[in-house]
Amino acid sequence: MSVIVYLGLGSNLADPLTQLQQAHAAIVALSDVSEIGFSSFYQSPPLGPADQPDYVNAVMAIATTLAPLDLLHALQAIEQQQGRVRNGTRWGARTLDLDVLLYGKQLINLPQLSVPHPEIAHRAFVLYPLQEIAPALQLPVLGSLENLIAACPLAGLIKLT
């Protein structure tokens, strides 16, 4: 039985737009995954250290039969293939960041995966692209996407395509 999952994609190194396009293709190519929707690309200022380039972000909806941790491991493999280096720096520059935002209506609280994503309600670069592909979405525990958007300013977010 497949589950609808929402993924966040972000990059601010090594041609971010190309990084996201390649990640999109790699996710679609995963077995047991089919694409439902893909948002426009958005540019946003970095959350972490200010001495890094702006990010390019998007949100993708998929249907999958992969278990949450199997999906996470597949996404981390894509990140590594595209040069992601995990050096322990929180919110640092990166070639690719793939996040599981929502996994059906499930609440997941594991050391390696928390769903809904812990910061989803405060991230314009997630909420606005998510609204583009799922405007009527109800998020587990958090409520309607519409209400989350109303409480989240654009914070420098610019729609690119």
C-alpha positions in Angstrom: 0.0 0.0 0.0 1.5 3.3 -1.0 1.8 6.4 1.2 1.8 10.0 0.0 5.1 11.7 1.2 6.2 15.3 0.9 9.9 15.9 0.4 11.9 19.1 0.8 14.8 19.8 -1.6 17.4 22.4 -1.0 20.9 23.4 -2.3 23.2 26.4 -2.2 26.4 25.0 -3.6 27.7 23.7 -7.0 24.9 25.2 -9.2 21.9 24.7 -6.9 19.3 24.7 -9.6 21.1 21.8 -11.4 21.5 20.0 -8.1 17.8 20.1 -7.5 17.0 19.0 -11.0 19.3 16.1 -10.7 17.9 15.1 -7.3 14.4 15.3 -8.7 15.4 12.9 -11.5 17.1 10.6 -9.0 14.1 10.5 -6.7 11.8 9.7 -9.6 14.1 6.9 -10.6 13.9 5.2 -7.2 12.0 1.9 -7.3 8.8 2.0 -5.3 8.4 5.7 -5.9 6.1 7.6 -8.2 5.9 11.4 -8.5 2.7 13.2 -7.7 3.8 16.8 -7.9 6.8 19.1 -8.0 6.7 22.8 -7.0 8.4 25.7 -8.6 11.9 26.6 -7.5 12.3 29.3 -4.8 15.4 31.3 -3.7 15.8 32.0 0.0 18.4 33.5 2.3 20.4 31.0 4.4 19.2 30.2 7.9 22.6 29.4 9.4 25.8 31.3 8.9 25.3 34.4 6.8 28.6 33.9 4.9 27.0 31.4 2.5 25.1 31.7 -0.7 21.3 31.8 -0.9 19.5 28.5 -1.2 17.3 27.2 -4.0 14.4 25.1 -2.6 11.5 23.0 -3.9 8.9 20.5 -2.5 8.1 17.2 -4.1 5.1 14.9 -3.5 5.6 11.2 -4.1 3.7 8.0 -3.6 5.8 5.2 -2.2 5.7 1.8 -0.6 9.1 2.4 1.0 9.2 2.4 4.8 10.1 5.7 6.3 13.7 4.8 7.1 14.2 3.0 3.8 13.1 6.2 2.1 15.4 8.3 4.3 18.4 6.1 3.4 17.6 6.3 -0.3 17.5 10.1 -0.1 20.8 10.2 1.9 22.4 8.1 -0.8 21.3 10.6 -3.4 22.7 13.4 -1.3 26.1 11.6 -1.1 26.1 10.9 -4.9 25.7 14.6 -5.4 28.6 15.5 -3.2 26.9 16.2 0.2 29.4 16.3 3.0 28.1 15.9 6.5 30.6 17.7 8.7 28.4 18.4 11.7 27.8 22.1 10.9 24.2 22.8 11.4 22.5 24.8 8.7 25.8 25.1 6.8 26.2 25.3 3.0 25.6 22.1 1.1 25.3 20.7 -2.4 22.0 19.0 -1.5 19.6 18.6 1.4 16.7 16.2 1.1 14.2 16.1 3.9 11.2 13.9 4.6 8.6 16.6 5.5 5.5 14.5 5.9 5.0 10.7 5.6 1.2 10.2 5.1 -0.5 11.1 8.4 2.2 9.4 10.5 4.0 10.9 13.5 7.6 9.6 13.5 10.0 10.4 16.3 13.2 8.4 15.8 16.8 9.5 16.4 17.4 9.7 12.6 14.0 10.9 11.5 11.2 13.2 12.9 8.0 13.6 10.9 6.4 16.0 10.5 9.7 17.8 10.0 10.3 19.7 13.3 10.7 23.1 11.7 8.1 22.8 8.9 5.7 25.4 10.5 8.4 28.1 10.5 10.0 27.6 7.1 8.6 29.8 4.3 10.9 27.9 1.8 8.9 24.8 2.7 5.4 26.1 3.3 5.0 28.2 0.1 6.2 25.5 -2.3 4.1 23.0 -0.4 1.0 25.2 -0.9 1.7 25.2 -4.6 1.3 21.4 -4.9 -1.1 20.7 -2.0 -3.1 23.8 -1.1 -5.7 22.0 1.0 -3.2 19.9 2.9 -3.9 19.1 6.6 -0.7 18.4 8.5 -0.7 15.9 11.4 -0.7 17.8 14.7 -0.1 21.2 13.0 -3.4 21.6 11.2 -4.1 23.3 7.9 -1.4 24.5 5.6 -3.5 27.6 5.0 -3.2 28.6 8.7 0.5 27.8 8.8 1.1 30.0 5.7 -0.9 32.9 7.3 1.5 32.8 10.3 4.7 32.5 8.2 6.0 35.6 6.4 7.9 35.2 3.1 11.2 36.2 4.8 13.0 37.0 1.6 11.6 34.0 -0.3 11.5 34.6 -4.1 9.8 32.3 -6.6 12.2 31.6 -9.5 10.2 29.4 -11.9 
